[in-house]
Amino acid sequence: MKFNEIPQIHRNARRAKEILSILAKYGLAQWLRDSDPGFLKSRFVSYDGEKLQGLSQEVRIRMALTELGTTFIKLGQMLSTRADLISPELAAELGKLQQDTPADSPEVVRETIMAELGKPPEEIYASFTDTPLASASIGQVHLATLPGGEEVVVKIQHAGIADTIEKDLDILLALGRASEKLNEEIRLYQPSLVLAEFRKNLLRELDYKRERSNLQAFTRNFEKDETVHIPVAYPEFSNFKVLTMEKLEGFSLAKSELLEAEHIDCNELVRRGANLYLEMIFRDGFYHADPHPGNLYVMSDNVIGLIDCGMVGRLDTKPRELFESLLESFVQKDVEQLTDTCTKLGIVPKDLDREALQSEIEEFMSENLSNSLEDLDMSSLFNDLTSIIRKHRIVTKPSISLLMKVLIMLEGTARLLNPSFSLSELAEPYFHKIAERKYGPERLFRQLQRNIKDWEILIKSLPRDLSSMLERIRRGTFDVNLEHRKLDVVVNRMTYGIITAALFLGSSLLMAQNIQPIAWGMSVPGAVGTVLSLIMGYRLVRSIGQSGGLNSKP
């Protein structure tokens, strides 16, 4: 398969050439080079071995993704949550990916606001600062004031970034499909499915209307919690590429020097921040998916503020139950349950060695779960379990992988402020709530309601169906249709073999009894029957041999 035959790459040939050239420069295109050397020789720049000498493959991958730009940085950040697909070392390296993108000019920003909100910034805001506070991969942030006097920040998407991302996503999907065809090992991890999920999430992140909706959902979920503050979003000053929201008074957790200067109680702050995430995960099933220190604000009275809500995670019923089963098996130290749960976490290879998996999980439990619950290291626990899952080529559901990564990041962020922090100790009450929800009367009542509905449907339909069936029996029109797939050949061979055996036995008896007529001292009917049975037996054996032998499946 030639890559220039792939429509997406051919359509975006210049960008495709740039991507492949950068991959080659960092020594990351060996599988491409092996598959189509003629194509690559004409398009790849030479590999700069001197410049990259001594760097690990993980570092080179991070450098290549950074040079490739926004789409690939986002891809790397997503893959950092998928240690089941890549090595833990690479996942840790990709977790360092950040990007400060050059800001758009004030003229470009003005055009974007005009296109999205229908008016220039001076007619929308009482004041608008041309110089941005920050510029990230997708957008930049400006300070502004609303006509009512409220101080706000305005997120404005970079001009043209959506088109660039669309092109990159097309090329990535084409490369993902190609890699599946060229490399059997890659095929096991189904990169095209992973990339399709990544495409969906990244396109959602481009839509600032979704982020505004996320802010409003978090506000509803924590409206009664005075220790948490979510920025107010202003729909009338927002659209697809522009988001206006409240400016939080405070500073991010990343500014550790201000924590000391303000004499902040870090222990209490850490507990509040961690509890915020545990509530989002275990209570709401809807959580902020990027808990690095820069997204958590310290406000007055140690109130926690949450910003940058474009990336969120959702726990639907099935993934929630799987994750709760995972935690339950940790608490109860149940090897069998944990093994069962791991096989349900996602796509399992057909040749999975369950005994080997259970043996490794038993060893994993004896090493990691020998201490009390409050002494558990959640980061180490999830990292080790992910290594086992990856070793057995189990591809976990994206929602489960993301949740484990968020909990690992949460514990890491908390320990920056309090090295002795234990997420498992703080989460212990939630573990008990999980058990209560799973075995409590409320869930049993819901199951009973569902069963009653099923029985109600059955009771309503059963009399009518029985009456119809009895009527058809009385009329003699009741038929039972049985479909035997691929049994006709087996039955025919069996019948043929029985006839052959009967003919052989009968002919042998005729010869033994010297039944007339006799020729050359043998019974003629017995001899003829024996010869016929031998011919039939030969044909049967030959037919079995042609179909694959005695051990072949019908």
N, C-alpha and C positions, 0 to 999 in steps of 0.2 A: 504493500500500500504506500503510495507516494503522498507526502503531506500537501503538495501543491494541488492535489486532487480534492482536498477537503474544502467544501464551499466556504465555510466560515473563515478559514485561514486565507484562502485565495481572495476573498472579498476584502479582507483587511491585511493585504500582503505586506505593506510597509511596517505596520505595528507587529505583525507576526515575525517578520525578519528581525526587528529590534529585540523582541522577546527571546527568540532562539539564539541570537548573537550574545545576549547577556548571559543566558544559561550556559552557553559554550565557554564564554570567557571565565566563568567561575567553575568550570569543570563539572557541570551538572547536566550535561546532555549526552552522556555516554550511550544511553539506550536509544536515543535518536540517531547518533552517529553510526551505531551498529546497524540500524534498520534501513538507512537510506544515505550512504556516504556521498553519492553524487549530488544529491539535493543539498546536503549540508555544506559540502566544499564550496559551493557557489554562493552560499549565503552567510556562513558563520565567520566572524572575525577570529583571528588566531588566539589560542589560549595563552594567557600571560602567566606562565608558571612561576616566573621570578617574583612577580608582585604578590601572588597568593601563596607563596611557598610557606609551609609550616602551619597554615590555618586549617582547623578541623572542617570536616564537611558541614557540620551544623552551623558554624560561623559563616561559611561561604554561602550557604542557603539563605541565611538571614540577610547577608550583604546583597545578594542577588535580588531578593524580594524588595529590599529597600530601594535599590536602584530602579526596579521595574515600576514602582509607583503605587498609587492608592489601592487599586484593586488587589494587587499581590500582597501588599502589607496587610490588608483586611483578611486575605486568604491565610496568610501566616498566622495572624491573630486567632482566626477560627481554628486552624490546625493545632495551635497550642492547647486547645481544649480537647483534642482528639488523640490522646496518648495511646489509645487502642489502635490507631492507624499508623502512627509514627512512633519512633523511640522516645522514651521519657527525656533523654538528653536533648533531642531536637525540639521537643515540646517546650522544655525549659528555655532553650535559646530563642525560640520564636516568641516566647512570652516577653522578650525584651524589645520587640518591635514597636517603635513609635515614629511618628512623622510630624515634623513642623513644616508645613507647606507655605511657600511664599503667598502673601495675601494678594487678593485682587485689588486693583486700583480703585480710588473713590468713584471714578467715572463708571467703571464696570459694576460696582456695588449699586450705584444709583440706578443703572439700567435694569439690574435684577429686581430691585424693589419696585420700580415702575411696572415691570412686566408682571410681577406677582400680586401687587396690591393696588395697582392702577393709578398711583400717585407718587410723586417724588418724596423722598424722606422728609424734606422740610415742611411738606403739607400734612404729613402723617404724624410726625413726632414734634413735640415742643422743642427738643434739641436732639441732635444726632452727631456722634463723634466719628469723624472720618477715619481716624487711626484705630485699627482693631486692637482689642485686648489680647487676642490670640488667634492663630490660624492653624487649623488641624487639616487632616487629610481630605475631609469632605466639605468643610465650611469654615467660616471665620466668625468671630464674635465682636460686636460693637456695643458700646454704651449708648443709651438714649434715655429720654424722658418723655412720658406720655403727656397729652394735653391736660390730664387731671393732676399732674405733678408726680406720678409714680415713677421711680427709677427702675429701668428695665435693661436687660441685655437682649440683643437682637442677633440671632444666628442666621447667617446668610450663606447659602450654598455657593461654592466656587463655580464660576461660569464655565460651561462645557464639561464639567466633571462627570455628569450623567452619561453623556455620549461616549466619553473615554472608557468609563466603566462598562458600558454596554458592549463596546468592541472587545475589550479585554475578556469579558465573560464569554462571548462567543468563541474566542480563540481558546480559552481555558477548557470549555466544554468539548471542543474539537480535539484538543490534545488529550483530554481525559479519555475520550472514546478510543482514540488511536492507541494510547498506552495499554488499554485493556486488550486490544487485538495483538499487540506486539510483545507483551510480557505477561506470562501466565501468573507469576507471583503478584503483580500489580492487579490483575483481574480479580483476584480473591477479595480485594478490599473495595471493589466497585467504585472507582473514583468518579465515574460519571454521575452516580447517585449522590455522592458527597458534594460534588460541584453543583449539582442541581439544587440541593438544599442551601448551599452557600449563596447561589445566585438569588434565590428567593429572599433570603434574609438580608442580603446587601441591598437589593432593590427596595426593600421595606425601609432600610435605614436611610435611603435617599429621600424618602417621603417624610418631610417634617410634620405633616398632618398626623402621622402615626406617633411621632414622638410627643406631640401635643396631647394626643389621646392617652398615651402612656402616663404622662404627668397627671392628667385628670383622674385616671384610674388609681394611681398611687395616692393622690389626695383623698379620694373617697375611702380607700382602705385604711388610712391613718388619720382620718379627720378627728378622732377622739383621743389620739395620742399626742400629748403636749411635748414629748421629748423628740418628736420628728417633725421636720418642716419640708414640704415639697414646694418648689417654686410655682407660683400661679402662672398659668398660661393665658394669653390674651388672643382668643380666636379671631377677633375683628382686625387684629394687626398681624395675622399669620396666614400662611398658605403653604403650598407644596415645597417651596425653596426658601421661605422666610419664616422664622419662628421667634415671636416676641414673648418673653417671660420675665418674671420678677427677678430683680437683682438681689441675691442673698448677701446679707451683711455678715461678714466673717472671713475665714480663711480656710484653705484646704488642709487636710491632714498631712499632705506632702511637705508642708512648711513646719518641720519639727522644731525649728528655732523659735517660732512664734508660740508654740505650745509651752515651751519653757518660760518664755518671757511673760506670758499671760498667766502662769502658774495654774495651768489646766490639770485637773485630776485625770491622768491618762487611763488609770484602771477603770474608772467609772465611764469614761468616754468609750473605751474599747467595749465594755459590756453593752452599752447602749447601741453602738454601731453593729455589733454582732447580733444582738437581739432583734434589731431592725431587719436584718437579712433572714434570720431564722423565722420571724413572723411572716415575711413575704413568701418564703419557701413553703413552710409547713402549714401555715394557716390559710394563705391566699392562693398558693400555687401559681403566683405571678410575681416575678422578682427582677430586680435590676441585675443585669448580667455582667457588669464590669466594675467590681468593687475595689479598684485600685485607689490609693490615697487621694489622688487628685480629684476624684469624683465625690468625695465625702467632705462636707464643710462643717467646721466648728462654729457655732453661733453662740449668742449669749445664753448663759445658764446651761452650758453644755448640750444645747439642743443640736441634733444632727440634721444637717441639710443634705439633700441628695440632688446631684445635677447630672447632666448628660444621660438622659433616659432613652436614648435611641435604641440601645441594645438591651433587650429584655428576654427572659426565659419564661416559658409556660409549662406547667405540669398538668397534663390532662389526667383523667382517672387511671388509665392503664399504666403510664410511666410512673405516676405517683405511687401506685400500689407496688410496682416493681422496686422502686427505690426504698419504700418503707419496708418491704420484705428483706432488702439488702441490709438495712440498719437493724432490723429485728434479728437477723441471723448473727450479726456482730454481737448484739447484746446477749443473746442466748448461747452464743458460741456453737451454733448448729452447722456442722460441716455439710450435712446432706441438704439442708435448706439453702445454704449459700451456693452450693454447686447447682442446684435446680434453678435458682434465681439467675446465676451467671449464664446459663443456657437459654434463658428467656430475655436477656438484655438486648438482643438484636439478632443479626444474621449469624447462624452457626454453620461451620463447614460440614459437609456430608460425612467426612472421615474423622469427625471429632472423637478423640479417645477420652471417653467420660471418666474411666478409671484413673487415667493419668491426671486429668483435670482435678478430680476429687482428691487425689493424693497430694497435689501441690497446694490445694486450698487448705487441706488439713495441716500441712506444714506451715502455711501462711498464718493460720489461726493460732497455732502453738507459739509462733514467734511474736505475733502482734497483739494477741488478745489475752495474754497471760496476766496482765495487770488489771486493776479496777477501771471502771468506765471513765472516771475523771482523769486518769493518767494516759488515756489513749491519745496518740498522735494522729489526728484525722488526715493530715497531709500525707504522712508516710503510709497510712492505711490504704488510702485511695490510690496512691502511686504504685504500691506493691501489688494491689489487686488488679490494677490496669495492666501492669506488666504481665501478669498471669493470663489475663484475658487476651492480650495481644499475642502472647506466645502460642495460644491455641487458636488464633485467627478468628476470634469472635469479634464481629464488628458491632459495637453497641449503638443503640438509638441515639441520635444527636441530642435529644432532650436530657438523657441520662448523662452523657459525656459532659455537656455544658454544665449541668448541676454539680457534678463532682469537681469540675475545674473551678467553679465559683466558690465552692466550699474550701478548696485548697487555697485560692487567692485570698479569701476572707480570713482564714487562719494566718496566712503569711502577712497580710496587712496589719492584723491585730498584734502580731508578735513584734512588729517594728516598734510599736508603742509600749508593749508589755511582753517581754520575752517569756514570762512564765504563764502566759495566757493559754487556757485549754478550751478549745471549741467544744470538745466532747462533753466536758463538765457542764458548760453552759447549755448544751443541747439535751442534757439528760431529761429535763421535764418534757421536752418535745417527744422523746422516745416513749415516755409513758403515755403521752397523749395519742401517739400512733397506735400503741397497743389497745388503748381504750376505744379508739375509733374503729379498730379492726375487729375487736371482739365484743364491743359494747352493744347494748340493746338497740341503739339508734340504727346501727348498720344492719343488725339482724332484722329489725323492723322493716327497713328498706328492702332487704332481700325477700322478706315475707310478702311485702306489697307486690313486688315483681312476680313472685310465684303465684300469688292470688290472681293477678291479671292473666298470667298464662293459663291457670286452671279455668278462669272465667271464659276465656276464648275457647278452650277445649270443651267445656261443658255446653257452651252455646252451639258449637258445631257438631258435637258427637251424636246427638239424637238424629239430626238431619242426615249425617253421613251414614249412620247405621241403618236408618230407614231406607236410604237409597241403595245401600249394598244388599239388604234383604230383598228388596223389590227386584233387583237385577238377578238375584239367585233364583227367585220364584219364576221369573221369565226365562231362565236358562241363558241369560246374556252376560253372566258374570265371568270375566276372564282374568286369569292371573298370568301376567307376562313376565317371564324370567329371561334375562339376557346373560348368556354365558360367553364371555369374551375369550376368543382364541381357544375354545374347548373343542371345536369341531374336528380339528386335526388329531387331537389326543384321542377323542372317542372313536374316530375312524381307525386309527392305528390299533387301539385296544380291541375293537371288533375284529379287525383283520388278523390280529395275533391269536385271538381265541379260536377263530375258524381254522387257522393254520394248525394250531396245536390239536384241535379236535380231529382234523383230517389225518394228522400224523399218527395220533393214538389209534384211531379207527383202522387205518391202513395197516398199522403194526399188528393189531389183533387179527385182521384178515389173513395176514401172512403167517402169523403164528398158528392159526387154525387150518392152514392149507385149504382155504375156500376155493372151490372150483370157479373157473377152469384153471388148470395147472399148466405151466410152461417152464421147461428147464428147472423143474423141481420147486417153483415158487408160485404163489397165488397171484394171478394176473391182476385182479382188482386191487389186491393189497400193494403190489409193486407200483402200479400206476398211481394210486393214492399217495404212496410214500414219496414218489418223485415229484408229484404236484405240490405236496406240502413242503418239500425241500426248496422248490423254486419259489413258493410264496414266502417262505422264511427268509430266503436270500433277498428278495425284493424288500421285505420289511426292514431288515438290517441295513440294506443300502439306503433306503429312504431316511432312516434315523441318522445315518452317517452324514448324508447330504445336508441335513437340517442343523448340524452343529454337534452331533453326538448325544450321548445319553444324558449329559449334564446340562445341556442347553435349555433355556427357558422357552416355553411355548409362545 
